[in-house]
Each structure stands twice: as C-alpha cells, then as structure tokens.
Amino acid sequence: MTKPPISDAARIFGERVRARRQELGLSQEQIAEGSQMHWSYFGQVERGRRNLTLHSMLRLAAVLGVDAGELVRGLPVPTKPDRD
C-alpha cells in the first residue's frame, strides 16, 4: 500500500516540483544531486510525503530555476499536524 501525501500542501508542492523538473527534461537523480538531496528523498518530495526545510526548499528552487515563492504560492494551510 502506498502512503498518501502528508497534506494537500505537500501534494501540490510536489506536483509543482515534478512539473518543473519535467519541463526541464531532467531526472529525479539530476535534481536531487543538484539540490544536495538523496534521490529517494527527492522522490518522496515529489509524492508529497516529505516536509522540506527552508534551506532544502531554496536549494531545490535554485536547481529548478524558479523563485521558491512560486513553489509555495497559494498552498493551503494544513489543518492537522504533519505525520512526518
């Protein structure tokens, strides 16, 4: 059984990250290496199963060539604590 995203915000964030990565034609491994993450951790970010630190988010946005604000703009505020 696959674990669900930790929140709607994490799911949407991951979808945005995946869409941008695919626009760039890059693999998960390439983005993970550039943002100093393990590739399996990055895969969990894309699936909404991880809650990134600020520094990880900033590194990820830099590798994706976007402002971090674009990745988080308008995300819903979680109504219950993260399961992370």
N, C-alpha and C positions, 0 to 999 in steps of 0.2 A: 504494500500500500504506500502510495506517495504522500509525503507530508504536504499539507496545504501551506500557502503563504502565511507569514506571521501576522500580516494585516493587509488591508486593502492598499494602504500607502506603500508598503514594501512590494506588493504585487505590481502596482502601477509603476513604481520606480524601476523595478526590474524590467518591465516591458519597455520602458523608455530607453534603458541602457541597451537592451538587446536590439531594439530597432536602430539605434545609432550605430552600434557595432556592425550590424548587417549592412547599413548604408555605406560604411567604410570598407566593407568586404574583408573584415578581419575575423580571425578565430577567437574563441574564448581564451585560448592559451596566449595569444599575442597581447590581448588587452590585459589579461591577468599579469603577465610578466611586466608590461609597461607600468602598471599601477601597483606593483610590488605585492601582489596577492597570489596565493596558490590558485591554480586553475580550478580545482574542485570548489574552493570557497567562492570564486567568482561565479561559477555556475549556479551556486545557491543564491547569490545576489540576484542573478537574472530571474530565478524562480521565486523571488520574494521570500526566501527562507533565512535571510541574514539581515541584521541591522548594522549598517556600516558606521564606523566612527567618522567624525568630521574630516580628519586627515585622509582617511581612505577615500571618502567621497570626493574630496578635492583632487587627489591624485587620479582617480578614475575619470573625473570630468576633464582633466587636462589631457589624458590619453585619448579620450573621445573627441577632443577639440570643441568642447562646449563649456559654457559657464555652468557651474554647479547649480545655480538658481534655476536653470532650465529643467534640470532633472527633478527638482523638488517643488516647483511652482504648482500651486493649487492642489497639492496632495491632501487627502482627507486626514484629519487628526484621529489617531487610533482611540477607540473608546474603552479599550481594556488593555491591561499591561501586556507587553511582548512576552512570548513564550521562550524567548532566546535565553 
